[in-house]
Every structure is written in C-alpha cells, then in structure tokens.
Amino acid sequence: GRRGIAGTILVQKIAGSAAEMGLPLAKVYKETLDASKNVGTAGIALSTCSKPGQQVNARLDANDIEVGLGIHGEPGVYKQRIECADKL
C-alpha cells in the first residue's frame, strides 16, 4: 500500500482534532481515512538508518539514493543514482 513519511503526522492531527471535537468514533475513522487517501509524501534517503545497538544495514552505495522508504526504515520502492532535486 501507500506509505508516507511526513503525511502521517497530518493524518494523526486530523484524527486528534475530530476526536477532540467530540465526533463519534466512526466519524473520526472516516475523517482519518479520507485524509490518508488525499495525502502524498515522498521519502528520499542518502543512507539507511538503524536502531541503536543493531547492525547497520548498508544497502546503499555512496552515490545512490533510495526513494519511497518507509517511516520505520523499511526499504524504499527503488534505488537510483543521486541526481539534483529538480530531476527527482
């Protein structure tokens, strides 16, 4: 499915606002689902991340980027050579 890095915080804020307004849970869910369908973000990484104490996963070469990575460090949708931002 779709993943987003920064978009998740917007969806969470919408859910929190709907709940704070006292909307029923079903309506909070609907508002959150609608928001998630209309948010799109792209994560691009120059290196991988790892949790402290865990082995570093070096799946990227020095001249590569990873596009579409997950919020928890999941691999991206694809890797490619580094380009200027305008080309991405």
C-alpha positions as CSV (number, residue, x, y, z in Angstrom):
1,G,0.0,0.0,0.0
2,R,0.9,3.7,0.1
3,R,3.4,4.9,2.6
4,G,4.3,8.3,3.7
5,I,6.8,9.9,6.0
6,A,5.6,13.4,6.7
7,G,2.0,12.8,5.7
8,T,1.3,10.5,8.7
9,I,1.5,13.4,11.1
10,L,-1.1,15.4,9.2
11,V,-3.5,12.4,9.3
12,Q,-2.8,11.9,13.0
13,K,-3.6,15.6,13.7
14,I,-6.9,15.4,11.8
15,A,-7.8,12.3,13.8
16,G,-7.0,14.1,17.0
17,S,-8.9,17.2,16.1
18,A,-12.0,15.2,15.0
19,A,-11.9,13.3,18.3
20,E,-11.4,16.5,20.3
21,M,-14.5,17.9,18.6
22,G,-16.4,15.0,20.1
23,L,-17.2,13.3,16.8
24,P,-18.3,9.6,17.1
25,L,-15.5,7.1,16.6
26,A,-17.0,6.0,13.2
27,K,-16.8,9.7,12.0
28,V,-13.2,10.1,13.4
29,Y,-12.3,7.0,11.4
30,K,-13.9,8.3,8.2
31,E,-12.2,11.7,8.5
32,T,-8.9,10.0,9.1
33,L,-9.4,7.6,6.2
34,D,-10.4,10.4,3.8
35,A,-7.3,12.4,4.9
36,S,-5.0,9.5,4.4
37,K,-6.3,9.0,0.8
38,N,-5.5,12.6,0.0
39,V,-2.0,12.9,1.5
40,G,1.0,12.0,-0.5
41,T,4.7,12.4,0.5
42,A,7.9,11.0,-0.8
43,G,10.8,9.9,1.4
44,I,14.3,10.0,-0.1
45,A,17.3,8.8,1.8
46,L,21.0,9.1,1.3
47,S,21.8,6.4,3.8
48,T,20.0,3.8,5.9
49,C,19.0,4.2,9.5
50,S,19.3,1.6,12.3
51,K,18.3,1.4,15.9
52,P,21.0,1.9,18.5
53,G,22.8,-1.4,19.2
54,Q,21.7,-3.0,16.0
55,Q,23.8,-3.8,13.0
56,V,23.8,-1.1,10.3
57,N,22.2,-2.2,7.1
58,A,24.4,-0.7,4.3
59,R,22.1,-1.3,1.4
60,L,23.0,1.9,-0.4
61,D,26.2,2.7,-2.2
62,A,27.8,6.2,-1.8
63,N,26.3,7.5,-5.0
64,D,22.8,6.1,-4.6
65,I,19.6,7.3,-3.1
66,E,16.6,5.3,-2.0
67,V,13.1,6.6,-3.0
68,G,9.9,5.8,-1.2
69,L,11.3,4.4,2.1
70,G,9.0,3.6,5.0
71,I,8.7,5.5,8.2
72,H,10.3,2.7,10.2
73,G,13.4,2.4,8.0
74,E,11.7,-0.1,5.6
75,P,13.5,-0.3,2.2
76,G,12.3,2.1,-0.5
77,V,10.4,1.4,-3.6
78,Y,13.5,1.7,-5.7
79,K,17.2,2.9,-5.6
80,Q,18.8,5.1,-8.2
81,R,21.9,7.2,-8.7
82,I,22.0,10.6,-6.9
83,E,20.6,13.4,-9.1
84,C,19.7,17.0,-8.5
85,A,16.4,17.6,-6.7
86,D,14.8,19.1,-9.8
87,K,15.1,15.8,-11.6
88,L,13.6,13.8,-8.8
